[in-house]
Amino acid sequence: MILFQKIIHQKINHLKPEELVTYAKQYDISITRKQAEKLLQLVKGKKIDVFNDQERIALLRQVAKITSKETAHKANELFWQFMNGNRK
């Protein structure tokens, strides 16, 4: 699990807003470029453990403030799909 977390952190720290918008569209999550910029500012350089329920929930609350509750909910659902191996 640690290796997976390191890969996620590395990818986030090198992600560009345009890439985040593209990834979001692939999973039917609608975000603007401006929202993508804010989301990346929120997480870049931080070691957020998305596998820890408390840290993930805190992050999703921030995502909801930047985007919407619906977007945060979809992001959480997507996380669980990946964790359970049910990718789109």
C-alpha positions as CSV (number, residue, x, y, z in Angstrom):
1,M,0.0,0.0,0.0
2,I,2.9,2.4,0.7
3,L,4.2,2.1,-2.8
4,F,0.7,2.9,-4.2
5,Q,0.6,6.0,-1.9
6,K,4.0,7.2,-3.1
7,I,2.9,6.8,-6.7
8,I,-0.3,8.8,-6.1
9,H,1.7,11.6,-4.3
10,Q,4.3,11.8,-7.1
11,K,1.6,12.0,-9.7
12,I,-0.3,14.7,-7.9
13,N,2.8,16.8,-7.4
14,H,3.5,16.7,-11.1
15,L,-0.1,17.0,-12.4
16,K,-1.1,20.1,-14.4
17,P,-4.6,21.6,-14.2
18,E,-5.4,20.6,-17.8
19,E,-4.5,17.0,-17.0
20,L,-6.8,17.0,-13.9
21,V,-9.7,18.3,-16.0
22,T,-9.1,15.6,-18.6
23,Y,-8.9,12.9,-16.0
24,A,-12.1,14.2,-14.3
25,K,-14.0,14.1,-17.7
26,Q,-13.0,10.5,-18.2
27,Y,-14.9,9.7,-15.0
28,D,-17.9,12.0,-15.6
29,I,-16.7,14.5,-13.1
30,S,-17.1,18.0,-14.2
31,I,-14.6,20.6,-13.0
32,T,-13.3,23.8,-14.6
33,R,-9.7,24.7,-15.2
34,K,-9.9,27.2,-12.3
35,Q,-11.3,24.6,-10.0
36,A,-8.5,22.2,-11.0
37,E,-5.9,24.9,-10.2
38,K,-7.4,25.3,-6.7
39,L,-7.6,21.6,-6.1
40,L,-4.0,21.1,-7.1
41,Q,-3.0,24.0,-4.8
42,L,-4.9,22.2,-2.0
43,V,-3.0,18.9,-2.4
44,K,0.4,19.7,-3.9
45,G,3.3,19.1,-1.5
46,K,1.1,17.6,1.1
47,K,1.1,14.0,2.3
48,I,-2.6,13.4,2.4
49,D,-3.3,9.7,3.1
50,V,-6.5,9.0,1.1
51,F,-6.6,5.6,2.6
52,N,-7.1,7.1,6.0
53,D,-10.9,7.8,6.4
54,Q,-10.4,11.0,8.4
55,E,-7.9,12.5,6.1
56,R,-9.9,11.6,3.0
57,I,-13.1,13.0,4.5
58,A,-11.3,16.3,5.4
59,L,-9.9,16.5,1.9
60,L,-13.3,15.8,0.3
61,R,-14.9,18.6,2.4
62,Q,-12.3,21.0,0.9
63,V,-13.0,19.6,-2.6
64,A,-16.7,20.3,-2.0
65,K,-16.0,23.9,-1.0
66,I,-14.0,24.4,-4.2
67,T,-16.3,22.5,-6.6
68,S,-19.6,21.1,-5.2
69,K,-20.8,18.4,-2.8
70,E,-21.8,16.3,-5.9
71,T,-18.3,16.5,-7.3
72,A,-16.8,15.5,-3.9
73,H,-19.2,12.6,-3.7
74,K,-18.3,11.4,-7.2
75,A,-14.6,11.7,-6.3
76,N,-15.1,9.5,-3.2
77,E,-17.1,6.9,-5.2
78,L,-14.3,6.8,-7.8
79,F,-11.8,6.3,-5.0
80,W,-13.7,3.3,-3.7
81,Q,-14.1,1.9,-7.2
82,F,-10.3,1.9,-7.6
83,M,-9.8,0.4,-4.2
84,N,-12.2,-2.4,-5.0
85,G,-10.8,-3.0,-8.5
86,N,-14.0,-1.9,-10.3
87,R,-12.5,0.6,-12.7
88,K,-14.7,2.2,-15.3
